[in-house]
Structures are given as structure tokens and as C-alpha cells.
Amino acid sequence: VGDIRHKGMLMGIELVKDKKKKIPINPKKSINKIFFEAGKKHGIYLRTLGNIVMLVPPLAISEEELDLLLNRTIATIKSAQNQII
């Protein structure tokens, strides 16, 4: 993870090969399907835009549900890590 940006409840998690140099993951490799399948295994659906994982939770989400979403997103990124670099 190179950077995390947010505005309100919208969040973008930038995926990079090298955290210090901020080199994006391989742009030729489509990570959409990889993250969709990995997310399903963790009970969530994730959307990617290039090397950015987008989180767009509903405004009516509870704190417990938000914690669950973030924990499962972290688990998904870790489980997909070897496939996307």
C-alpha cells in the first residue's frame, strides 16, 4: 500500500510495488477480477480503478460494519498480494 486517500466515506487505497518509490503495481495486469474473486472469499465486493482499490460504503453503515469492511479489505489485499505484483 503506497497511500490511502479519503473524502468523507469514500476511500482509495493505492497499491504499489515499492512503497518508498511509489511504483504502481503492474498496469498491464488487470486486478479487477483478482480483487473481485479474493473479496468474495472474504464476504465483500471491491472495486478497482487501475492500481486503486475503492471503498464506497453506505452512509448508514454502523461502526461495527465499517470495522468489518476494513478488516476484510485488509485480508483481501494480503491474500491477493502475490497475484498482483
Secondary structure, DSSP 8 states (H G I E B T S, - for coil): --EEEEETTEEEEE-EEETTTTEES-TTS--HHHHHHHHHHTT---EEETTEEEE---TT--HHHHHHHHHHHHHHHHHHHHHH-
